[in-house]
Amino acid sequence: MSDNVQKYRNRALHLLKYRPRSVAEIKQRLQKAGALEEEIKEVIDTLLEHDLLNDKEFAQWLVTSRVSHKSRGIQAVKAELYKFGIDKELIKEIISKVDSEELVESAKLLLEKKRSKLAGLEAFKQKQKAFQYLSSRGYSYDIIRTAIDAWQEDK
């Protein structure tokens, strides 16, 4: 293994210390650092061989992180997965496993945080603002409708 490959492998390992990464993300970061294609391929092959780089695990981590902790809807998560270079089929597979009840609960929590800002508005305007807010966070129409209805019942 050449000195350059070792240097780029160490750089990739350093990136992986903080959070999981996709193959495309590591490739992009190594290209920015000036690595040649064959050096990048060798580094990525080594990381894949040692199971330090795995797009499926990365995608599962990202979906869990965004849905559970950052209250993002499926559309926003899909866009982020595409941005990280995850394969369309893998995205479909991972997204299909997301529980819609979890999405509704996360949307309701977001609405609870907005309750004071929406309180003084008439019912129609309140619903409209809530819909716009959840839509901007990447939630689908069905999830938004269910969450708003449940949220209004809880008032």
C-alpha positions as CSV (number, residue, x, y, z in Angstrom):
1,M,0.0,0.0,0.0
2,S,1.5,3.3,-1.1
3,D,1.9,6.3,1.3
4,N,-0.8,8.2,-0.5
5,V,-3.3,5.3,-0.2
6,Q,-2.4,5.0,3.5
7,K,-2.9,8.8,3.9
8,Y,-6.3,8.7,2.2
9,R,-7.4,5.6,4.1
10,N,-6.6,7.4,7.4
11,R,-8.6,10.4,6.2
12,A,-11.6,8.2,5.5
13,L,-11.2,6.4,8.8
14,H,-11.1,9.8,10.5
15,L,-14.4,10.8,8.8
16,L,-16.0,7.5,9.8
17,K,-15.2,8.1,13.5
18,Y,-17.8,10.8,13.7
19,R,-20.7,9.2,11.9
20,P,-21.5,6.5,9.3
21,R,-20.9,7.6,5.7
22,S,-22.0,6.5,2.3
23,V,-19.6,5.2,-0.3
24,A,-20.3,8.2,-2.5
25,E,-19.7,10.6,0.3
26,I,-16.3,9.1,1.1
27,K,-15.4,9.1,-2.6
28,Q,-16.4,12.8,-2.9
29,R,-14.4,13.8,0.2
30,L,-11.3,11.9,-1.1
31,Q,-11.6,13.5,-4.5
32,K,-11.6,16.9,-2.8
33,A,-8.5,16.0,-0.9
34,G,-6.8,15.3,-4.3
35,A,-6.8,11.5,-4.4
36,L,-6.6,9.7,-7.7
37,E,-9.3,7.4,-8.9
38,E,-7.3,4.2,-8.3
39,E,-6.3,5.4,-4.8
40,I,-10.0,6.1,-4.0
41,K,-11.0,2.7,-5.3
42,E,-8.3,1.0,-3.2
43,V,-9.4,2.9,-0.1
44,I,-13.1,2.2,-0.6
45,D,-12.5,-1.5,-1.4
46,T,-10.5,-1.8,1.8
47,L,-13.2,-0.1,3.9
48,L,-15.9,-2.3,2.3
49,E,-13.9,-5.4,2.8
50,H,-13.6,-4.6,6.5
51,D,-17.3,-3.7,6.7
52,L,-16.4,-0.1,7.8
53,L,-18.4,1.3,4.9
54,N,-21.9,0.0,4.1
55,D,-24.6,2.0,2.2
56,K,-27.5,0.0,3.6
57,E,-26.4,0.5,7.2
58,F,-25.7,4.2,6.5
59,A,-29.2,4.6,5.0
60,Q,-30.9,2.8,7.9
61,W,-28.9,5.1,10.4
62,L,-29.9,8.2,8.5
63,V,-33.6,7.3,8.3
64,T,-33.7,6.5,12.0
65,S,-31.8,9.6,12.9
66,R,-33.9,12.0,10.8
67,V,-37.3,10.5,11.5
68,S,-36.9,9.9,15.2
69,H,-34.6,12.7,16.3
70,K,-34.9,15.5,13.8
71,S,-38.6,15.1,13.0
72,R,-38.2,14.9,9.3
73,G,-40.8,13.4,6.9
74,I,-40.1,10.7,4.3
75,Q,-39.8,13.1,1.4
76,A,-37.1,15.1,3.2
77,V,-35.3,11.9,4.2
78,K,-35.5,10.5,0.6
79,A,-34.0,13.8,-0.8
80,E,-31.1,13.5,1.7
81,L,-30.4,9.9,0.9
82,Y,-30.3,10.8,-2.8
83,K,-27.9,13.6,-2.0
84,F,-25.6,11.1,-0.2
85,G,-25.5,8.9,-3.3
86,I,-27.7,6.0,-2.1
87,D,-29.2,3.7,-4.8
88,K,-32.9,4.3,-5.6
89,E,-33.8,0.6,-4.9
90,L,-32.1,0.7,-1.5
91,I,-33.9,3.9,-0.7
92,K,-37.2,2.3,-1.5
93,E,-36.4,-0.8,0.6
94,I,-35.4,1.3,3.6
95,I,-38.2,3.7,3.4
96,S,-40.8,0.9,3.1
97,K,-39.8,-0.2,6.6
98,V,-40.6,3.1,8.2
99,D,-43.6,2.9,10.5
100,S,-46.3,5.5,9.6
101,E,-47.5,5.7,13.2
102,E,-44.0,6.9,14.1
103,L,-44.2,9.5,11.5
104,V,-47.6,10.7,12.7
105,E,-46.3,10.9,16.3
106,S,-43.2,12.9,15.2
107,A,-45.5,15.3,13.2
108,K,-47.8,15.7,16.2
109,L,-44.8,16.6,18.4
110,L,-43.7,19.2,15.9
111,L,-47.3,20.7,16.0
112,E,-47.2,20.7,19.8
113,K,-44.1,22.8,19.7
114,K,-45.9,25.2,17.3
115,R,-49.1,25.3,19.4
116,S,-48.5,28.7,20.9
117,K,-47.8,30.3,17.6
118,L,-50.9,28.8,16.1
119,A,-53.2,29.4,19.1
120,G,-54.6,32.8,18.1
121,L,-55.6,31.9,14.6
122,E,-59.0,30.8,13.4
123,A,-59.4,27.0,12.8
124,F,-59.0,27.1,9.0
125,K,-55.9,29.3,9.1
126,Q,-54.4,27.2,12.0
127,K,-54.8,24.1,9.9
128,Q,-53.4,25.8,6.8
129,K,-50.3,27.0,8.7
130,A,-49.8,23.5,10.3
131,F,-50.1,21.9,6.9
132,Q,-47.5,24.2,5.4
133,Y,-45.1,23.7,8.3
134,L,-45.3,19.9,8.1
135,S,-45.1,19.9,4.4
136,S,-41.9,22.0,4.5
137,R,-40.4,19.3,6.8
138,G,-41.0,16.6,4.2
139,Y,-44.2,14.9,5.5
140,S,-46.6,13.4,3.0
141,Y,-50.2,14.5,2.7
142,D,-51.7,11.5,4.4
143,I,-49.3,11.7,7.4
144,I,-50.0,15.5,7.7
145,R,-53.8,15.0,7.6
146,T,-53.7,12.3,10.2
147,A,-51.4,14.2,12.4
148,I,-53.4,17.5,12.2
149,D,-56.6,15.7,12.9
150,A,-55.2,13.9,15.9
151,W,-53.5,17.1,17.1
152,Q,-56.8,19.1,16.9
153,E,-58.6,16.3,18.8
154,D,-56.0,16.6,21.6
155,K,-56.7,20.3,22.2
